[in-house]
């Protein structure tokens, strides 16, 4: 039997991304996020419209999609509740975010030059994908309450850098899934491809209800299919 439920968020589990972009003054920014999925060599990235990263991508449409492994969970968590935006956008301020200009230093991460984009790669991440933005779409633009709050960016991958330990033996263009251990975000908590939560997430201090979407109310009005 199933019961009707209205979870405030529907984050059932996606890989964590450390997205690097370039600020207007030329300094790098890092955004930890997990609203990302891939089709071929394209990646869809969902970001709050007022975030520093979204503003960076609108101005300079290129980035690096860095994928940490579950071994980097502590480094990733150091970036929770930080933003490159100053002042902190109101919605983020309500959730306890603070402005951090040098996120590499804050997280103990190391920048390294990219080959095709201005944003740096993150040396500690075992997978790094240089990308350019080919399109964008306003999420929820059909709803006045959501319009202008989120962007979905379509990123086209230009270079893929992979730690040799992840590659299949004798196959330099194939990642061995038995060797890849992505860091997963599920309902604001960190998980890996193993049993049990890796560690408690700082982000989970924010009540899930603060992310509740107006689409929950719209869903109540949807007609039942006979």
Beta strands, then each sheet from edge to edge (+ up, - down):
strand 1: 14-15
strand 2: 17-22
strand 3: 28-33
strand 4: 36-39
strand 5: 42-48
strand 6: 62-67
strand 7: 82-83
strand 8: 98-99
strand 9: 111-112
strand 10: 121-122
strand 11: 127-138
strand 12: 150-162
strand 13: 167-168
strand 14: 171-175
strand 15: 184-186
strand 16: 189-191
sheet 1: 1+ 15- 16+
sheet 2: 3+ 2- 6+ 11- 12+ 5- 4+
sheet 3: 7+ 8+
sheet 4: 9+ 10-
sheet 5: 13+ 14-
end
